[in-house]
Amino acid sequence: MNVPLLPLVLDRVGSTFRRALDQEGIPCESYAPGPPAGRFVLYDSRWGRTPPLADGQVLIDVHPLLSGLEAHPLASSARRGWRLGELVVQEDVARVDQRAVRQRLMTALRAELEAAGGVWLKLSAFPFPYQSAFNFRIDHDEYVEHDFDATLSALAGHDGAVSHYVCASTHAGHPRAMAQLRGRHVGSHGFFHHTYLDQAENYRNIGRGIQALAAAGLEPAGFAAPHGRFNRGLLDALAQLGVSHSSEFGLAYDDLPFFAGEPDVLQIPIHPICLGIALDAARQSRGRVSDAAAAALLRDHFCRVAEAKRQACEPIFLYGHPDGRLGQHPEVLRDLLSTVAGMAGVWMTTLAGFEAWWRARSRVQLQVFWHDGDLKIVAAGRTGGFRFGVELWRGPQVATAPIDGDVQTFSPQAAAFHWRPAPPVLETVAVEQPAGMRAGLRRQLDWERVTPAGEISTRTWRGWAKRTLRRLSSS
């Protein structure tokens, strides 16, 4: 029996493992009785059950690989710092670095698989022949006419690589601005600029924002949560509203996209550093660093990150805000876009365009067989008008090939392998965590001053308490 080398067959391996394989593009499917779907059966011995094997199948226990690597996909956030020259910029991001978890897990699995006679062949993360993808996400929190215009001017000629997520309450009263966004990729940034803990409040806020954008003649696709925050109530609201993609560094950052929730909402992680937090750090430096110097540091950081991610064949997804930030320092955008546009092999796309690609990629099904010393690849489910490719790895080297038919041959002996740099290490530095009873109470109350007090729902204790305190504080 010629049992396929791929897909990998998974028997109770857990969501973290399955998600990492899907992100990597390694063909896999769930274990089921009957003819073997693949040669290598992955299982977790902690379940205490060994799946029955057919002739030619090999069993791999993933439990040793998972030691110390399990991470809940809805892990809480933590404050992290990054060094930009003499500045340390800070942001609240996912407590667990999902990208690092995935990379360590896949490195360990690859060693086990190759030692057992398998191959590390996967779908490329980008349409063939691209080696990376770039998008700059603009979060429109407030409307400042001069900054709005300056930001759009800095983007001129690169609209196909920019996505705009608009806070409706601050922009709906400015029809000229909304008209300028027509024909561009626009997503929702909520109605009020706040991410609530409560599912119903998120549902009302996001739905109201989408309706306001649609009433202004826009076609919103996707969502980005204010302040990058993420919680279960947000995910449930997105799924209920049918929002197809979202982007919150409170869940994951600097990682490949992945599906979350039911129905699936595609999470598109981005790099969590923006001009705003660089300017904040500069203003706390007591004059040691000017705003202009902070903008230059951030611009150089963006360009370094873009080059490192391009070389490592990772997506380059960055973000910023126009109001008092990018609009005051448009050279950051101009220089970055010019730099990336000159890079070879980078797909300039919107996040909506990348979502369409990733969903099409997720529908491709591969079977891989040895055949007379070559790899025979059987591909099904190629849709969406994209050209797909595969990567075959040998140590630190990789060979790529397009998939141009339902069945084709890939000869490892004739393939041109080349060295690929290791993924960039995006190290963080320790920073002080907000602590104490006051900080804990603010988190529990979901304290904020963005929502008008009269519009805070009192159907929950949290809403009642917040509304009461807000009214008392303003009296």
C-alpha positions in Angstrom: 0.0 0.0 0.0 1.4 3.4 -1.1 0.5 5.5 2.0 0.9 9.2 1.4 3.8 11.0 3.1 1.3 13.8 3.7 -1.2 14.8 5.0 -0.2 14.3 8.6 -3.0 12.4 10.5 -3.9 14.0 13.8 -5.5 12.2 16.7 -6.4 14.4 19.7 -3.4 16.7 19.5 -5.0 19.9 20.8 -5.9 23.2 19.3 -2.5 24.8 19.7 -0.9 22.1 17.7 -3.5 22.0 15.0 -3.5 25.8 14.6 0.3 25.9 14.2 0.2 23.3 11.5 -2.5 25.2 9.6 -0.5 28.4 9.9 2.6 26.7 8.6 0.7 25.2 5.7 1.6 21.6 6.6 -1.2 19.3 5.1 -3.0 17.5 7.9 -6.4 16.0 8.7 -8.1 14.4 11.6 -7.8 10.7 12.3 -10.7 8.5 11.2 -11.1 4.7 10.8 -10.7 3.3 7.4 -8.0 3.5 4.7 -5.0 5.5 6.0 -5.0 9.1 4.9 -1.3 9.5 5.7 1.8 7.7 6.8 2.5 9.6 10.0 -0.1 9.6 12.8 0.4 12.2 15.5 -1.2 11.7 18.9 -0.9 12.9 22.4 -0.1 10.1 24.9 -1.7 12.1 27.8 -5.0 10.9 26.5 -4.0 7.4 27.3 -5.2 5.9 24.0 -3.0 4.8 21.1 -4.8 5.0 17.8 -4.8 1.7 15.7 -2.4 1.8 12.8 -2.6 0.4 9.3 0.3 -1.2 7.5 3.0 1.4 6.6 1.9 4.0 9.2 4.2 5.5 11.8 3.2 6.8 15.2 4.6 10.0 16.6 3.8 11.1 20.2 3.6 14.9 20.3 3.4 15.1 24.1 7.2 15.6 24.6 7.1 18.3 22.0 4.3 20.2 23.8 6.1 20.4 27.2 6.2 24.0 28.2 4.6 25.1 24.9 0.9 24.9 25.5 -0.7 28.3 25.3 -4.4 29.1 25.5 -5.4 31.1 22.3 -7.3 33.6 24.5 -4.5 34.2 26.9 -4.5 37.5 28.8 -2.4 40.5 27.9 0.7 41.9 29.5 2.8 45.1 29.1 5.9 44.6 27.0 8.6 47.0 26.0 10.8 47.4 22.9 14.0 49.4 22.6 14.2 52.0 19.9 17.6 53.6 20.3 17.5 55.3 23.7 13.7 55.0 23.9 11.8 52.1 25.4 8.3 52.0 23.9 5.6 50.1 25.7 2.3 48.4 24.7 -0.1 45.9 26.2 0.1 42.8 24.0 -0.7 39.1 24.2 0.9 37.6 27.3 2.0 34.5 25.3 4.2 35.1 22.2 2.2 32.8 19.9 4.7 33.2 17.1 7.6 31.9 19.3 5.4 29.0 20.5 4.6 28.0 16.9 8.2 28.3 15.8 9.6 26.1 18.6 6.8 23.6 18.2 7.3 23.3 14.4 11.0 23.0 14.7 10.7 20.1 17.2 8.0 18.4 15.0 10.1 18.7 11.9 13.1 17.0 13.6 10.8 14.1 14.7 9.2 13.8 11.3 12.4 13.8 9.3 14.0 11.3 11.6 11.0 9.0 10.9 11.5 9.3 7.1 9.1 12.1 6.4 9.5 15.3 4.5 8.8 18.9 5.5 6.7 20.2 2.6 4.2 22.9 3.0 2.0 25.4 1.2 3.6 28.8 0.8 2.2 31.6 3.0 1.9 33.9 0.0 0.7 33.6 -3.6 3.4 32.3 -5.9 6.0 33.7 -6.6 5.8 36.2 -3.7 7.9 35.7 -0.7 6.3 38.2 1.6 3.3 40.5 1.9 3.0 44.1 3.1 0.2 46.1 4.5 0.0 49.3 6.5 -3.1 49.6 8.7 -4.4 53.0 9.5 -6.5 53.2 12.7 -8.6 56.4 12.4 -9.4 57.1 16.1 -10.1 60.8 15.9 -10.7 63.2 12.9 -8.2 66.0 12.6 -8.6 67.5 9.1 -5.0 68.5 8.5 -3.6 65.2 9.7 -6.2 63.2 7.8 -5.3 65.0 4.6 -1.5 64.8 5.2 -1.7 61.0 5.9 -3.7 60.4 2.7 -1.2 62.5 0.7 1.7 60.4 2.2 -0.1 57.2 1.0 -0.5 58.4 -2.6 0.3 55.7 -5.1 0.2 52.9 -2.5 -3.6 52.7 -1.8 -3.5 49.0 -2.7 -1.2 48.3 0.3 -3.2 50.3 2.9 -6.2 49.4 5.0 -8.3 52.0 6.9 -10.2 51.1 10.1 -12.5 53.9 11.0 -14.0 54.9 14.3 -17.5 55.9 13.2 -18.5 58.3 16.0 -15.6 60.6 15.3 -15.8 60.5 11.5 -19.5 60.2 10.5 -20.0 63.9 10.9 -17.3 64.6 8.3 -18.7 63.7 4.9 -15.7 65.0 2.9 -13.4 62.6 4.8 -15.7 59.7 4.4 -16.0 60.4 0.6 -12.2 60.4 0.4 -12.2 56.8 1.8 -14.5 55.4 -0.8 -12.9 53.0 -3.1 -10.2 52.1 -0.5 -10.3 49.1 1.8 -12.1 50.3 4.9 -12.9 48.3 8.0 -14.7 49.1 11.3 -12.9 50.5 14.3 -16.1 50.4 16.3 -18.6 53.3 16.9 -17.1 54.5 20.1 -13.3 54.0 20.5 -13.4 51.3 23.2 -13.2 47.5 23.4 -15.7 46.3 26.0 -15.5 43.2 28.2 -19.2 42.4 27.6 -20.2 40.6 24.5 -23.5 42.5 24.1 -21.8 45.9 24.4 -19.2 44.9 21.8 -22.0 43.6 19.5 -23.9 46.9 19.8 -20.8 49.1 19.4 -19.3 47.2 16.4 -22.7 46.8 14.7 -23.5 50.5 15.1 -20.1 51.4 13.7 -20.5 49.2 10.6 -24.0 50.6 10.0 -22.7 54.2 10.2 -19.9 53.5 7.7 -22.3 51.8 5.3 -24.7 54.8 5.6 -21.7 57.0 4.6 -21.4 55.0 1.3 -18.5 52.8 2.5 -18.3 49.0 2.3 -16.6 48.0 5.6 -14.8 44.7 5.6 -13.1 43.5 8.8 -12.5 45.0 12.2 -9.6 46.2 14.3 -10.3 46.6 18.1 -9.5 49.9 19.7 -6.2 49.7 21.6 -5.6 46.3 20.1 -7.5 44.7 23.0 -9.0 41.2 22.8 -11.4 39.2 24.9 -13.9 36.4 24.6 -16.8 38.9 24.5 -15.2 40.6 21.5 -14.7 37.3 19.6 -18.3 36.2 20.2 -19.6 39.6 19.0 -17.5 39.4 15.8 -18.7 36.0 15.1 -22.4 37.0 15.7 -22.0 40.0 13.4 -20.4 37.9 10.7 -17.2 39.9 10.7 -14.8 37.9 8.6 -11.4 39.2 9.8 -10.0 41.1 12.8 -6.6 42.2 14.0 -5.8 42.5 17.7 -2.3 42.4 19.2 -3.9 41.6 22.5 -4.4 38.1 21.1 -1.3 37.6 18.9 1.3 39.8 17.3 4.0 39.4 14.6 2.6 36.0 13.7 1.0 34.3 10.7 -2.9 34.6 10.5 -5.1 32.0 12.1 -8.8 31.2 12.5 -10.5 31.8 15.8 -14.1 31.3 17.0 -17.2 29.8 15.6 -17.9 30.7 12.8 -14.2 31.3 12.0 -13.0 34.9 12.3 -9.6 35.2 10.7 -7.1 36.9 13.0 -4.4 38.9 11.2 -1.7 39.7 13.7 0.4 42.9 13.2 3.6 44.4 14.6 2.4 46.1 17.8 4.7 49.2 17.8 3.4 52.4 16.3 4.4 56.1 16.1 2.0 57.0 18.9 3.8 55.0 21.6 7.2 56.3 20.3 6.0 59.9 20.7 4.6 59.0 24.2 8.0 57.6 25.2 9.8 60.7 23.8 7.5 63.0 25.8 8.4 61.1 29.0 12.1 61.5 28.3 12.0 65.0 29.8 13.4 66.6 26.6 16.2 64.1 25.9 14.4 63.0 22.7 12.3 65.3 20.5 9.2 64.3 18.6 11.1 64.5 15.4 13.8 62.2 16.7 11.3 59.7 17.9 9.6 59.7 14.5 13.0 59.1 12.9 13.7 56.2 15.3 10.3 54.7 14.6 10.8 55.1 10.8 14.1 53.3 11.0 12.6 50.6 13.2 9.8 50.0 10.7 12.3 49.7 7.8 14.5 47.2 9.7 11.5 45.1 10.7 10.3 45.1 7.1 13.6 44.0 5.7 14.1 41.3 8.3 10.6 39.9 7.7 11.0 40.0 4.0 14.2 38.0 4.2 12.6 35.5 6.5 9.5 35.3 4.3 7.1 36.6 6.9 4.3 39.1 6.4 5.1 42.7 7.0 2.0 44.1 8.7 2.5 47.5 10.4 0.1 50.1 11.7 -0.4 53.7 12.9 -2.8 56.6 13.5 -3.1 59.8 11.5 -4.4 62.2 14.3 -1.5 64.0 15.8 0.9 61.3 14.8 1.4 60.1 11.2 -0.3 63.3 10.1 2.3 65.3 11.9 5.2 63.1 10.7 4.1 61.9 7.2 7.7 61.2 6.3 7.5 58.0 8.3 4.9 56.7 5.9 6.5 58.1 2.8 9.9 56.6 3.6 8.5 53.3 4.7 6.3 52.8 1.6 9.1 53.8 -0.7 11.5 51.3 1.0 9.0 48.4 0.9 7.9 49.2 -2.7 11.6 48.7 -3.7 11.8 45.2 -2.2 11.7 42.3 -4.5 9.1 39.6 -4.0 6.8 41.5 -1.7 3.0 41.4 -2.4 1.5 44.9 -1.6 -2.0 44.2 -0.5 -4.9 45.2 1.7 -5.9 43.1 4.7 -9.1 42.3 3.0 -7.1 41.0 0.0 -4.8 39.0 2.3 -7.9 37.5 4.0 -9.2 36.3 0.6 -5.8 34.7 -0.1 -5.6 33.0 3.3 -9.1 31.6 3.1 -8.3 30.3 -0.4 -5.1 28.8 1.0 -7.0 27.1 3.8 -9.2 25.2 1.3 -6.3 23.6 -0.6 -5.8 19.9 0.2 -2.5 18.2 -0.6 -1.4 14.6 -0.8 2.3 13.9 -1.3 3.7 10.5 -2.3 7.2 9.2 -3.1 7.2 8.1 -6.8 10.4 6.8 -8.4 12.6 9.1 -6.2 10.4 12.2 -6.9 7.6 13.7 -4.9 4.2 13.4 -6.5 1.8 16.2 -5.3 -1.9 15.8 -5.7 -3.7 19.1 -5.1 -7.4 19.7 -4.7 -9.4 22.8 -3.8 -7.4 25.4 -5.6 -9.8 28.4 -5.9 -9.9 32.2 -5.7 -7.9 33.0 -8.7 -4.6 32.7 -6.8 -1.5 30.8 -7.9 -0.3 28.5 -5.1 3.2 27.2 -4.3 4.9 24.7 -2.1 8.1 24.8 -0.1 10.4 21.8 0.4 12.9 22.1 3.2 16.3 20.5 3.8 18.0 21.8 6.9 18.1 25.6 6.6 17.6 25.5 2.8 14.3 25.6 0.9 13.2 25.0 -2.7 9.9 26.4 -4.0 7.7 25.4 -6.9 4.3 26.5 -8.2 1.3 24.2 -8.2 -0.1 24.5 -11.7 -2.0 21.3 -12.0 -4.1 18.8 -10.0 -1.1 16.3 -10.1 2.5 17.2 -10.6 6.0 16.0 -9.8 8.6 17.8 -7.7 12.1 16.4 -8.0 14.2 17.1 -4.9 17.4 16.2 -6.8 16.7 18.8 -9.5 15.3 21.5 -7.3 17.2 24.7 -6.6 17.6 25.0 -2.9 18.6 28.3 -1.3 19.4 29.4 2.3 16.7 31.3 4.1 17.6 33.5 7.1 16.1 32.6 10.4 13.0 34.6 11.5 13.9 37.8 13.2 14.1 37.8 17.0 11.9 40.6 18.2 13.1 40.9 21.7 11.2 42.7 24.4 12.5 44.4 27.6 11.0 44.2 31.1 8.7 47.1 32.0 6.6 47.9 35.1 3.2 46.3 35.2 0.2 48.4 36.3 -0.5 47.0 39.8 -2.5 47.8 42.9 -6.1 47.8 44.0 -6.9 50.9 41.9 -5.6 49.3 38.6 -7.4 46.0 39.3 -10.7 47.8 40.0 -10.4 49.8 36.8 -9.9 46.6 34.8 -12.8 44.9 36.6 -15.1 47.9 35.9 -14.0 48.1 32.2 -13.4 51.8 33.1 -13.3 54.3 30.3 -14.5 57.8 29.4 -15.2 57.3 25.7 -18.8 56.1 25.9 -21.2 58.8 26.8 -22.5 58.0 30.3 -26.1 58.0 29.1 -25.3 55.3 26.6 -23.6 52.9 29.1 -25.9 49.9 29.5 -27.0 49.1 33.1 -28.1 45.5 32.4 -25.0 44.2 34.2 -23.4 45.1 37.5 -20.3 46.4 35.7 -22.3 48.7 33.5 -24.4 50.0 36.4 -21.3 50.7 38.5 -19.5 52.4 35.6 -22.4 54.6 34.7 -23.0 55.6 38.3 -19.3 56.5 38.9 -19.1 58.4 35.6 -22.1 60.5 36.5 -20.8 61.1 40.1 -17.4 62.1 38.7 -18.9 64.7 36.4 -21.3 66.2 38.9 
